[in-house]
């Protein structure tokens, strides 16, 4: 589980990359959602935003917060990044997902200059030149 992840769409799938882990430290976790998975209808989005806000301010992850609407059966874990990252950027280029920069130890952490590239065909990350 992770919060405040960077999001990107690649091959009709939504990727949640890095962010904060359950312990509040930067995360290397990556999850993928397939848009072909059926969606559920629910209440107004303001309910979801309130749940997300309370999840972040209370120190719990959204999955632990009542009202979180994520269908855990629809998301799947994919290969984690080599380096935990928060406050980073993600981008898609030529069918690959790139994670760029960020911090590796919370707000007081080191600024990262590294770049990792994810290949969905191999389900693998590799370091690439910045």
FENVENUR-V256032 format. One record per residue. OMEGA is omega in degrees with one decimal (* if undefined). D_FIRST is the distance of its C-alpha to the first C-alpha in Angstrom with 1 decimal. Layout:
BEGIN
OMEGA_D_FIRST / OMEGA_D_FIRST
END
This chain:
BEGIN
177.4_0.0 / -180.0_3.8 / -179.8_7.1 / 177.3_10.6 / 170.6_10.1 / -176.8_13.4 / 175.2_14.4 / 177.4_17.3 / 178.5_19.2 / 178.5_20.7 / 178.4_22.8 / 175.4_21.9 / 178.8_18.2 / 179.6_15.6 / 171.7_13.3 / -169.2_10.3 / 173.3_10.9 / -176.4_9.8 / 179.2_9.7 / 173.2_8.5 / -179.0_6.1 / -179.4_6.3 / 180.0_9.9 / 179.1_10.8 / 175.9_11.7 / -174.0_11.5 / 172.5_8.9 / -176.9_10.4 / 177.0_7.7 / 177.5_9.3 / -176.5_9.0 / 176.0_12.3 / 179.4_13.9 / -178.6_17.6 / 177.1_19.8 / 178.2_22.1 / -179.9_19.9 / 177.9_21.7 / 174.1_20.5 / 171.6_20.9 / -180.0_23.0 / -179.1_22.1 / -176.7_23.4 / -176.1_24.0 / 179.5_21.4 / 176.4_22.3 / 179.3_20.5 / -179.0_17.2 / 177.5_17.8 / 178.7_18.7 / 179.3_15.5 / -180.0_13.5 / -180.0_16.1 / 179.0_16.0 / -177.8_12.2 / -175.7_12.7 / -178.7_16.0 / 178.7_15.3 / 177.4_12.6 / 175.7_10.1 / -179.6_6.9 / -179.0_8.3 / -179.2_7.3 / -172.9_9.5 / 176.3_12.2 / 179.9_15.2 / 176.7_16.0 / -169.0_12.7 / -176.6_14.1 / 177.0_11.5 / -174.1_13.0 / 176.7_10.4 / -176.7_13.5 / 179.9_14.0 / 176.3_11.0 / 175.6_11.1 / 172.9_9.7 / -176.8_12.5 / 177.5_13.9 / 173.9_12.1 / 176.9_14.3 / -175.9_16.8 / 174.8_16.2 / -177.7_13.2 / 167.2_14.0 / -178.7_13.8 / -179.9_16.6 / 176.0_17.4 / 172.3_18.8 / 179.4_18.3 / 178.0_21.3 / 177.4_22.7 / 176.5_26.1 / 175.5_28.1 / 178.9_25.4 / 178.9_23.0 / -178.7_19.9 / 172.5_20.4 / -170.3_18.2 / 170.9_20.6 / -178.3_21.0 / 178.7_18.8 / -178.1_18.3 / -179.4_16.9 / 178.6_17.2 / -176.8_16.4 / 179.9_19.3 / -174.1_21.8 / 179.8_20.6 / 176.0_22.5 / -178.3_22.9 / 173.3_22.1 / -175.9_24.8 / 177.8_23.2 / 174.9_22.4 / -179.8_20.5 / 179.3_21.2 / 175.2_19.3 / -177.7_21.7 / 178.8_20.3 / -179.7_23.4 / -172.5_22.7 / -176.6_18.9 / 174.2_19.4 / 172.6_19.1 / 176.0_22.3 / 176.2_23.5 / -179.8_26.1 / 177.4_28.6 / *_27.8
END
